[in-house]
Amino acid sequence: MPHPATHLAVPLRRLTRNPSLASAAALRRSHWSPYVSSSSSDDESPLAAELFPAAGAPTLLSVARSLAVASPPASAAAVLAFLRRLPHDASPHIFPHLVAALARSPRPILALRLFLSPPNPAATTHHSFNSALVRFPLPPHLLPAFFSHSLRRFPGLTPTLLSFNLLLKCISSSLVPRNPGLYLRIELRILHDVIPAWNLAPDKFTYSTVVSALADAGQVEDAVALVHEMVVDAVVAAEAFNPVLRAMLRAGDVSGAAKLFRFMQLKGCTLTAATYNVLLHGLLLCNKVRAAMGIMRRMESEGIVPGLMTYGAVVDGLVKCGRVEDAWKVAEEMGSKGLAPSEFVFSAVITGFCRSGEVDRALRAWEIMVAAKLRPNIVLYSAMIDGLARCGKMAEAETLFEEMVDAKCVPNVMTYSSMIRGYFQIGNSTQALSTWEEMIKAGYVPNAISYSILITGMCNVGRLKDAMMVWKHMLGRGCAPDTIAYTSMIKGLCMSGMVDGGLRLFNDMLAKGDAKPDAISYNVILDGLIRTNNLPRAMDLLNQMLDQRCDPDAVTCNIFLRETGVAEGKGREFLEGLVVRLCNRERYWAAGDVLMVMLAKYIVPEAALWYTIVRGVCQTMRVRKVVDNCWDDIWRP
């Protein structure tokens, strides 16, 4: 029968030698002496040689523990010197601590070598193996190979369920790379094949780790299926339901989340504060304020006292659904509950005030935070600086930037990017470029947002050639442009009369799929086509816009009305046709917005249009009311 670990077999580069184990002392000298200098510096170490002959096992173990947790981390030379001087009968419990010390040293690869070639075979236990999974400096996607390699190298090593849970947790952290499907397949293989092969049964931690990975990767249906499988295996845990609820609510699937929550209750799953926090935040993101308030009432009825995490979720959710004033009221009410708002709460409120243009209120919230003896962190500083920069208050932004540096809070890429945006906004492109150079000299690597800000600023001041150079540099570094960067470059090309170039870049954005065009992107290219009298191509692009489920706005309507005219019948014909096409696609709210444009232009719609839109909107409202009533039934104590 093949070894169960062969299911994980992945080619692993040989990282270790294979020395003879005839003598532990000879092994230590032959294996580790090339990496440690034999100069007198060893004798000057606190781990002097004369310490060890009189030292018993407890003393050696305590020294090993101190090396593992030393701050700053112990040097590799000191750890290896200790290892070389150990007696041949030293306790095997010492070696895991030495492995941990080497993992924190400047030469962490030595930790891997010590684990795979221990001086004492008894040093390799399932405890040291579990510790190795967490502490080794291996990329997470190499851990399955290390796992299987270790089991083959040490036949007596028996992994526990904790070993597999740690392995799954480490693999889940590697889902950011370009091929998450590969790691998900490995996780599912471990869950369904490898763990049962070792006569182990997955527990709630096993299932919750894999379910969370699937949900975070957007495979919500697979995550729900695995939750049902978990329940069939008589494992019911809120930790597995929570990530699926979060993913559903983030995707706007409120009804699906309601069904899953009801299923969760039917199976007798104990609701935790974390579950309520997920539901509160997700429902507020979906603008379901009434349902969120129902959760708060249910929490109180079940004796679960809302804590800082709960209030933080409420404040952040209210800010993200545009209700900053309500979020600030919740933050103020926290004091009456005996809870002081945290940095996270202030960060959400300050960000909300800044993005809504209420910088003065953001500054007052900042003053209250400072008076409460809360030390601003990088997120708070960056949020406040961004708000000031967006409003053109660069003098105040510069003062806060200097205060941030004086407080030993190091600016990051987002902080510099906000300053660059602000300088471009007030027309000071020279200072913006100077700040960009300062950011590069500080060792920061620009991201898509910072490149987008620079390209937008260059295009707005008419420096299209420089913007194109930045664009090429961004692509050369493998940084994918976002929607704003694409739109800025397209606008720059169209304003310079190169509409064909702008259209090619627009089609390139659609083909690559790195960024999805929004209404502003379509409006820029539509305006360029209309200005060059290419109305047929503009109409084709408008149809493409509708097919891509991107709703036209008032700017879109005005662009076409500029060509067709308002007073003439062509304007009415175009707008009414646009309303009909939107209604045929069941996008009644967007059709209603076009109807408002018609009224603003004193174009009275036909009665049939009114009837179609009102009927469609009412049907949508009825569906939403049914969903709201469903949530009310669920939350009713």
VEXLUMVEX-819635 format. One record per residue (C-alpha): residue in three letters; x, y, z. Coordinates in steps of 0.5 Angstrom, whole numbers, padded with zeros to 4 digits, always signed. Example, Ala and Ser with C-alpha at 12.3 -4.5 7.8 and 13.67 -1.06 7.14 Angstrom:
BEGIN
ALA+0025-0009+0016/SER+0027-0002+0014/
***
This chain:
BEGIN
MET+0000+0000+0000/PRO+0003+0007-0002/HIS+0005+0012+0004/PRO-0001+0016+0005/ALA+0004+0022+0004/THR+0005+0021-0003/HIS-0002+0024-0005/LEU+0002+0030-0003/ALA+0008+0029-0007/VAL+0011+0035-0011/PRO+0018+0035-0013/LEU+0022+0038-0007/ARG+0029+0041-0009/ARG+0034+0037-0004/LEU+0036+0042+0001/THR+0040+0037+0006/ARG+0046+0033+0006/ASN+0045+0026+0008/PRO+0051+0025+0013/SER+0052+0018+0017/LEU+0049+0018+0024/ALA+0054+0013+0027/SER+0056+0019+0032/ALA+0052+0024+0034/ALA+0058+0028+0036/ALA+0062+0027+0029/LEU+0055+0029+0026/ARG+0055+0036+0029/ARG+0062+0037+0028/SER+0062+0035+0020/HIS+0055+0038+0019/TRP+0055+0044+0022/SER+0063+0046+0022/PRO+0063+0049+0015/TYR+0058+0054+0017/VAL+0061+0057+0024/SER+0067+0060+0025/SER+0072+0057+0029/SER+0075+0063+0031/SER+0076+0066+0038/SER+0069+0070+0038/ASP+0066+0063+0040/ASP+0070+0064+0046/GLU+0067+0071+0048/SER+0060+0069+0047/PRO+0056+0068+0053/LEU+0055+0061+0051/ALA+0062+0060+0053/ALA+0065+0053+0053/GLU+0066+0052+0060/LEU+0059+0053+0062/PHE+0057+0046+0059/PRO+0061+0041+0063/ALA+0057+0043+0069/ALA+0050+0044+0066/GLY+0045+0039+0067/ALA+0039+0038+0062/PRO+0034+0043+0065/THR+0040+0049+0064/LEU+0041+0047+0057/LEU+0034+0047+0056/SER+0033+0053+0059/VAL+0038+0056+0055/ALA+0035+0053+0048/ARG+0029+0056+0050/SER+0032+0063+0051/LEU+0035+0063+0044/ALA+0029+0061+0041/VAL+0025+0067+0044/ALA+0031+0072+0044/SER+0030+0079+0042/PRO+0033+0081+0038/PRO+0034+0074+0035/ALA+0040+0070+0036/SER+0045+0070+0031/ALA+0046+0063+0027/ALA+0053+0063+0030/ALA+0051+0063+0037/VAL+0046+0058+0036/LEU+0050+0053+0032/ALA+0056+0054+0037/PHE+0051+0052+0042/LEU+0049+0046+0038/ARG+0056+0044+0037/ARG+0058+0044+0045/LEU+0052+0040+0047/PRO+0054+0033+0050/HIS+0052+0027+0046/ASP+0046+0025+0051/ALA+0043+0032+0051/SER+0035+0032+0051/PRO+0032+0031+0044/HIS+0027+0037+0047/ILE+0033+0042+0046/PHE+0033+0041+0039/PRO+0026+0044+0037/HIS+0028+0050+0041/LEU+0034+0051+0037/VAL+0030+0050+0030/ALA+0026+0056+0032/ALA+0032+0060+0034/LEU+0035+0059+0027/ALA+0028+0060+0024/ARG+0029+0067+0027/SER+0036+0068+0025/PRO+0039+0072+0019/ARG+0040+0065+0016/PRO+0033+0061+0017/ILE+0035+0056+0012/LEU+0039+0053+0017/ALA+0033+0051+0021/LEU+0031+0047+0015/ARG+0037+0043+0015/LEU+0037+0042+0022/PHE+0030+0039+0022/LEU+0031+0035+0016/SER+0038+0032+0019/PRO+0038+0032+0027/PRO+0044+0030+0031/ASN+0039+0026+0035/PRO+0034+0022+0031/ALA+0029+0022+0037/ALA+0029+0030+0036/THR+0024+0029+0031/THR+0017+0028+0034/HIS+0010+0030+0032/HIS+0011+0036+0036/SER+0017+0039+0033/PHE+0014+0037+0026/ASN+0008+0041+0028/SER+0013+0047+0030/ALA+0017+0047+0024/LEU+0010+0047+0019/VAL+0009+0054+0022/ARG+0016+0057+0024/PHE+0020+0055+0017/PRO+0021+0060+0012/LEU+0019+0056+0007/PRO+0014+0059+0002/PRO+0007+0057+0003/HIS+0006+0053-0003/LEU+0012+0049-0002/LEU+0009+0046+0005/PRO+0006+0040+0002/ALA+0012+0038-0001/PHE+0016+0039+0005/PHE+0010+0035+0009/SER+0011+0029+0005/HIS+0018+0029+0004/SER+0019+0029+0012/LEU+0014+0023+0013/ARG+0018+0019+0008/ARG+0025+0021+0011/PHE+0023+0020+0018/PRO+0018+0013+0017/GLY+0017+0013+0025/LEU+0014+0020+0024/THR+0006+0020+0025/PRO+0003+0027+0024/THR-0003+0029+0028/LEU-0010+0032+0026/LEU-0007+0038+0028/SER-0001+0037+0023/PHE-0006+0037+0018/ASN-0010+0043+0020/LEU-0003+0047+0021/LEU-0002+0045+0013/LEU-0008+0047+0011/LYS-0008+0054+0014/CYS-0001+0055+0011/ILE-0003+0053+0004/SER-0009+0058+0005/SER-0005+0064+0006/SER-0002+0062-0001/LEU-0008+0063-0005/VAL-0006+0070-0007/PRO-0002+0068-0013/ARG-0004+0067-0020/ASN-0007+0060-0019/PRO-0011+0059-0013/GLY-0015+0054-0016/LEU-0008+0049-0016/TYR-0008+0050-0008/LEU-0015+0049-0007/ARG-0015+0043-0011/ILE-0009+0041-0006/GLU-0013+0043+0000/LEU-0019+0039-0002/ARG-0015+0033-0004/ILE-0012+0033+0003/LEU-0019+0034+0006/HIS-0022+0028+0002/ASP-0016+0023+0001/VAL-0010+0024+0006/ILE-0013+0025+0012/PRO-0018+0019+0012/ALA-0012+0015+0010/TRP-0008+0016+0016/ASN-0015+0014+0020/LEU-0016+0021+0022/ALA-0023+0025+0022/PRO-0023+0032+0020/ASP-0026+0037+0026/LYS-0029+0044+0025/PHE-0022+0047+0025/THR-0021+0043+0018/TYR-0027+0044+0015/SER-0027+0052+0017/THR-0020+0053+0014/VAL-0022+0050+0007/VAL-0029+0053+0007/SER-0026+0060+0009/ALA-0021+0059+0003/LEU-0026+0057-0002/ALA-0031+0063+0000/ASP-0025+0068+0000/ALA-0023+0065-0007/GLY-0030+0067-0010/GLN-0032+0059-0010/VAL-0038+0060-0006/GLU-0042+0055-0009/ASP-0037+0050-0007/ALA-0036+0053+0000/VAL-0044+0052+0001/ALA-0043+0044-0001/LEU-0037+0043+0003/VAL-0041+0046+0009/HIS-0047+0041+0008/GLU-0042+0035+0007/MET-0039+0038+0014/VAL-0046+0037+0017/VAL-0047+0030+0014/ASP-0041+0028+0018/ALA-0044+0031+0024/VAL-0039+0037+0025/VAL-0043+0043+0026/ALA-0039+0050+0027/ALA-0040+0057+0026/GLU-0033+0058+0024/ALA-0035+0054+0018/PHE-0041+0058+0017/ASN-0038+0065+0018/PRO-0034+0066+0012/VAL-0039+0063+0007/LEU-0044+0068+0010/ARG-0039+0074+0009/ALA-0038+0072+0002/MET-0045+0072+0000/LEU-0047+0079+0003/ARG-0041+0082+0000/ALA-0043+0079-0007/GLY-0050+0082-0005/ASP-0053+0075-0004/VAL-0058+0077+0002/SER-0063+0072+0000/GLY-0058+0066+0000/ALA-0055+0069+0006/ALA-0062+0068+0010/LYS-0063+0061+0007/LEU-0056+0059+0010/PHE-0057+0063+0016/ARG-0064+0059+0017/PHE-0060+0052+0016/MET-0055+0054+0021/GLN-0060+0055+0026/LEU-0064+0049+0024/LYS-0058+0044+0025/GLY-0057+0047+0032/CYS-0051+0051+0031/THR-0049+0056+0037/LEU-0049+0063+0034/THR-0043+0067+0037/ALA-0041+0074+0037/ALA-0037+0073+0031/THR-0043+0071+0027/TYR-0047+0077+0029/ASN-0041+0081+0027/VAL-0041+0078+0020/LEU-0048+0079+0019/LEU-0048+0086+0021/HIS-0043+0088+0017/GLY-0045+0085+0011/LEU-0052+0087+0011/LEU-0050+0094+0012/LEU-0046+0094+0006/CYS-0052+0091+0002/ASN-0056+0097+0005/LYS-0060+0093+0009/VAL-0060+0097+0016/ARG-0067+0095+0018/ALA-0064+0088+0018/ALA-0058+0090+0021/MET-0062+0093+0027/GLY-0066+0086+0028/ILE-0059+0083+0029/MET-0058+0088+0035/ARG-0064+0086+0038/ARG-0063+0079+0037/MET-0056+0079+0040/GLU-0059+0083+0046/SER-0065+0078+0047/GLU-0060+0072+0047/GLY-0055+0076+0052/ILE-0049+0077+0048/VAL-0047+0084+0049/PRO-0044+0088+0043/GLY-0037+0089+0044/LEU-0032+0093+0041/MET-0031+0088+0035/THR-0039+0089+0034/TYR-0039+0096+0034/GLY-0033+0097+0030/ALA-0037+0092+0024/VAL-0043+0097+0025/VAL-0039+0103+0024/ASP-0035+0101+0018/GLY-0041+0098+0015/LEU-0045+0105+0016/VAL-0039+0108+0013/LYS-0039+0104+0007/CYS-0046+0104+0005/GLY-0046+0112+0006/ARG-0049+0113+0012/VAL-0043+0117+0016/GLU-0047+0121+0020/ASP-0051+0115+0023/ALA-0044+0112+0024/TRP-0041+0118+0028/LYS-0047+0117+0032/VAL-0046+0110+0034/ALA-0039+0112+0035/GLU-0041+0117+0040/GLU-0046+0112+0044/MET-0041+0107+0045/GLY-0039+0112+0051/SER-0045+0111+0054/LYS-0044+0103+0054/GLY-0038+0104+0057/LEU-0034+0102+0051/ALA-0028+0107+0048/PRO-0028+0108+0041/SER-0022+0104+0038/GLU-0017+0107+0033/PHE-0021+0102+0028/VAL-0028+0106+0029/PHE-0024+0113+0029/SER-0021+0111+0022/ALA-0027+0109+0019/VAL-0031+0115+0021/ILE-0025+0120+0019/THR-0025+0116+0012/GLY-0032+0117+0011/PHE-0032+0124+0013/CYS-0026+0125+0008/ARG-0029+0122+0002/SER-0036+0125+0003/GLY-0032+0132+0003/GLU-0033+0134+0010/VAL-0026+0135+0012/ASP-0028+0140+0018/ARG-0032+0134+0021/ALA-0026+0129+0020/LEU-0021+0134+0024/ARG-0026+0135+0030/ALA-0026+0127+0030/TRP-0019+0127+0030/GLU-0018+0132+0036/ILE-0023+0128+0040/MET-0019+0122+0038/VAL-0012+0125+0040/ALA-0016+0128+0047/ALA-0018+0121+0048/LYS-0010+0119+0049/LEU-0011+0114+0042/ARG-0004+0114+0038/PRO-0006+0115+0031/ASN-0003+0109+0027/ILE-0001+0109+0019/VAL-0008+0108+0017/LEU-0011+0114+0021/TYR-0005+0119+0019/SER-0006+0116+0011/ALA-0014+0117+0012/MET-0013+0124+0014/ILE-0008+0126+0010/ASP-0012+0123+0004/GLY-0018+0127+0006/LEU-0014+0134+0006/ALA-0011+0133+0000/ARG-0017+0131-0004/CYS-0020+0138-0001/GLY-0014+0142-0004/LYS-0012+0143+0003/MET-0004+0141+0002/ALA-0002+0146+0007/GLU-0005+0142+0013/ALA-0003+0136+0009/GLU+0004+0137+0010/THR+0004+0139+0017/LEU+0000+0133+0019/PHE+0005+0129+0014/GLU+0011+0132+0018/GLU+0007+0130+0025/MET+0007+0123+0022/VAL+0014+0123+0021/ASP+0016+0126+0028/ALA+0012+0121+0031/LYS+0016+0115+0028/CYS+0010+0113+0024/VAL+0013+0111+0017/PRO+0009+0114+0011/ASN+0007+0108+0006/VAL+0006+0108-0001/MET-0002+0110+0000/THR+0001+0116+0004/TYR+0005+0119-0001/SER+0000+0117-0007/SER-0005+0122-0003/MET+0000+0127-0003/ILE+0002+0127-0010/ARG-0006+0127-0012/GLY-0007+0133-0008/TYR-0001+0137-0011/PHE-0004+0135-0018/GLN-0010+0137-0016/ILE-0008+0144-0014/GLY-0004+0145-0020/ASN+0003+0144-0017/SER+0006+0138-0022/THR+0013+0140-0020/GLN+0012+0138-0012/ALA+0008+0132-0014/LEU+0014+0129-0018/SER+0018+0131-0013/THR+0014+0127-0008/TRP+0014+0121-0013/GLU+0022+0122-0013/GLU+0022+0122-0005/MET+0018+0116-0005/ILE+0022+0112-0010/LYS+0028+0114-0006/ALA+0025+0112+0000/GLY+0025+0105-0003/TYR+0017+0104-0004/VAL+0015+0100-0010/PRO+0009+0104-0013/ASN+0003+0100-0014/ALA-0003+0101-0019/ILE-0006+0106-0015/SER+0000+0110-0015/TYR+0001+0109-0022/SER-0006+0111-0023/ILE-0005+0118-0019/LEU+0001+0120-0023/ILE-0002+0118-0030/THR-0008+0122-0029/GLY-0004+0128-0026/MET+0000+0128-0032/CYS-0006+0127-0037/ASN-0010+0133-0033/VAL-0004+0138-0034/GLY-0003+0136-0042/ARG+0004+0132-0041/LEU+0001+0126-0045/LYS+0008+0124-0047/ASP+0010+0123-0040/ALA+0004+0120-0038/MET+0005+0115-0044/MET+0012+0114-0041/VAL+0010+0112-0034/TRP+0005+0107-0037/LYS+0010+0103-0041/HIS+0014+0103-0034/MET+0008+0101-0030/LEU+0007+0095-0035/GLY+0014+0093-0036/ARG+0014+0092-0028/GLY+0008+0087-0029/CYS+0003+0092-0025/ALA-0004+0092-0028/PRO-0007+0098-0029/ASP-0014+0100-0026/THR-0020+0103-0029/ILE-0018+0110-0027/ALA-0011+0109-0030/TYR-0014+0106-0037/THR-0019+0112-0037/SER-0014+0117-0036/MET-0010+0115-0041/ILE-0016+0114-0046/LYS-0018+0121-0044/GLY-0011+0124-0045/LEU-0011+0121-0052/CYS-0018+0123-0054/MET-0016+0130-0052/SER-0010+0130-0056/GLY-0014+0128-0062/MET-0012+0121-0062/VAL-0019+0118-0062/ASP-0017+0112-0065/GLY-0011+0110-0060/GLY-0016+0111-0055/LEU-0021+0107-0058/ARG-0015+0101-0059/LEU-0013+0102-0051/PHE-0021+0102-0049/ASN-0021+0095-0053/ASP-0015+0093-0050/MET-0018+0094-0043/LEU-0024+0090-0045/ALA-0019+0084-0048/LYS-0015+0083-0042/GLY-0020+0084-0037/ASP-0015+0087-0032/ALA-0020+0093-0031/LYS-0027+0093-0032/PRO-0030+0100-0035/ASP-0035+0104-0032/ALA-0039+0109-0034/ILE-0034+0115-0034/SER-0029+0110-0038/TYR-0035+0109-0043/ASN-0037+0117-0043/VAL-0030+0119-0045/ILE-0029+0115-0051/LEU-0036+0116-0053/ASP-0035+0124-0052/GLY-0029+0123-0057/LEU-0032+0119-0062/ILE-0038+0124-0062/ARG-0033+0130-0063/THR-0030+0127-0069/ASN-0037+0126-0072/ASN-0037+0118-0071/LEU-0044+0117-0069/PRO-0045+0110-0072/ARG-0039+0108-0068/ALA-0041+0111-0062/MET-0048+0108-0062/ASP-0045+0101-0063/LEU-0041+0103-0057/LEU-0047+0105-0053/ASN-0050+0098-0054/GLN-0044+0095-0052/MET-0044+0099-0046/LEU-0051+0096-0044/ASP-0050+0089-0046/GLN-0044+0090-0041/ARG-0049+0092-0035/CYS-0046+0099-0035/ASP-0052+0104-0034/PRO-0051+0110-0038/ASP-0052+0117-0033/ALA-0054+0124-0035/VAL-0047+0125-0038/THR-0048+0120-0043/CYS-0055+0123-0045/ASN-0052+0130-0045/ILE-0046+0127-0050/PHE-0051+0124-0055/LEU-0056+0130-0054/ARG-0050+0135-0056/GLU-0050+0131-0063/THR-0058+0130-0064/GLY-0060+0136-0061/VAL-0066+0137-0056/ALA-0071+0141-0059/GLU-0071+0137-0065/GLY-0075+0130-0065/LYS-0068+0126-0066/GLY-0067+0128-0058/ARG-0073+0125-0056/GLU-0073+0119-0060/PHE-0066+0117-0058/LEU-0068+0118-0050/GLU-0074+0114-0051/GLY-0070+0109-0055/LEU-0065+0108-0049/VAL-0071+0108-0044/VAL-0074+0102-0048/ARG-0067+0098-0048/LEU-0066+0099-0041/CYS-0073+0096-0039/ASN-0072+0090-0044/ARG-0066+0089-0040/GLU-0070+0090-0033/ARG-0066+0095-0031/TYR-0071+0100-0029/TRP-0068+0104-0024/ALA-0063+0106-0030/ALA-0069+0107-0034/GLY-0072+0112-0029/ASP-0065+0116-0029/VAL-0066+0117-0036/LEU-0073+0119-0035/MET-0071+0124-0030/VAL-0066+0127-0036/MET-0072+0128-0040/LEU-0076+0132-0035/ALA-0070+0136-0034/LYS-0069+0138-0042/TYR-0077+0139-0042/ILE-0078+0133-0046/VAL-0085+0130-0043/PRO-0084+0122-0044/GLU-0090+0118-0047/ALA-0095+0115-0042/ALA-0093+0108-0044/LEU-0086+0109-0042/TRP-0088+0112-0035/TYR-0093+0105-0034/THR-0087+0101-0036/ILE-0082+0104-0031/VAL-0087+0104-0025/ARG-0089+0097-0026/GLY-0082+0095-0026/VAL-0080+0099-0020/CYS-0086+0097-0016/GLN-0084+0089-0018/THR-0077+0090-0016/MET-0079+0094-0009/ARG-0084+0088-0008/VAL-0079+0083-0008/ARG-0074+0087-0004/LYS-0080+0088+0001/VAL-0081+0080+0001/VAL-0074+0079+0003/ASP-0074+0084+0008/ASN-0080+0081+0011/CYS-0076+0074+0011/TRP-0070+0077+0015/ASP-0075+0080+0020/ASP-0078+0073+0021/ILE-0071+0071+0022/TRP-0069+0076+0027/ARG-0075+0076+0031/PRO-0073+0073+0038/
***
